[in-house]
Amino acid sequence: MTRKRRTFSSEFKKEAACLVLDQGYSIAQASTSLGVGESALRRRVKQLDQERQGITPKGKAMTPEQQRIQELEERCRRLEMEKSILKKATALLMSDDWKRTR
């Protein structure tokens, strides 16, 4: 029989990490009381600590500020890609127009 993987909301993950960082629980105590694995909690605590220091995570952000930064970075990447495509398309169209006018 296969075990179903449990999923937790991002709010739960943030609150679990806050138990360790803000309220002084040890990772072992918090993981036991919440029923989550120590390694997963340790990873969330490290991520939240880094986000509070201003480091943008590679995965999904926990704090609203870091979430906004990730959204803006993604938008910037998309706009840069669109700009590049438009530049190439313009160059291609201009070269075709130049050849036709001769």
N, C-alpha and C positions, 0 to 999 in steps of 0.2 A: 504494500500500500504506500502511495506517495503522500508526502506531507505537503500541505498547501502553504505557500510562502505568505507570511503575514506582511501587510503593508501598513504604514503609519503616515498620518498627515504631516505636512511640513510644520504645522503649528505644534504638534506633539513632539516632533524631533527638536524643535527650538526650545520648548519648555523643558525637555529632558536635559538638554545641554545647559540650560540656565540653572537647573538644580545644582549642577557641579560647579559652574563658574560663579554664580551669584550667591547661592545659599550654602556653599561649603560642603556639600555631600561628596563623598569619594565616588569614583566611577563604579566601584564594586557595589557600594550601597545603593546608588541610584539605579544601576542595571537590575539588581535583585528586586528592588521595590517596584520597578516599572515592568519587569518581566521581559527585558530586552537583552541582547547580547552585549557583553562588555566591549568587544571590538567595534561594534556598530556605534555604541555610545561614545567611545573614545574618539572615533572618526568625526562624529557630530560636534563634540566638544572642541576638537582641534579646528574644525571648519568655522564654528561660531567665533572662536577666539581670534582667528585670522581675519574674519570679516569685520570684527570690531576694531581691529588694527588698520583696516582700510585695504586689505588685500582681497582682490576679487577672486572668488573661487572658480575652478574649471567646471565644476558641476553646477547644480541648481543652488542658487543663493538662499540663505535663510533670512537675512535681515532685509527690510524693505529698501533700504538705501542700495545695498548690493544688487538686489533684484532690478532696481531701476537702472543701475549702471550696466548690468548685463543686457537689458532691453535696448538701451541707447547704443551700446557697442554693436549689437546685432543689427540695429537699424543703420548704423554708420557703415558696417561691412556691406550690407545690401545696397546702400546708396553708392558706395564706391564701385561695386560690381556693375550696377546699372550705368554709372557714368562711363566706365570703361567700355561697355557694350555700345553705348551711344557714340563714343569717340570713334570706335572701329567702324560702326555703321556709317557715320558721317564721312569718314575717309573713303570708304568704299563707294558711297554715292557720289562723292565729289570726283573721284577718279573716273567713274562711268560718265558723268556729265562732261568732263573735260575731253574724253575721247570722242563723244558724240558731236561736240561743237566743232571739231576739226574737219 
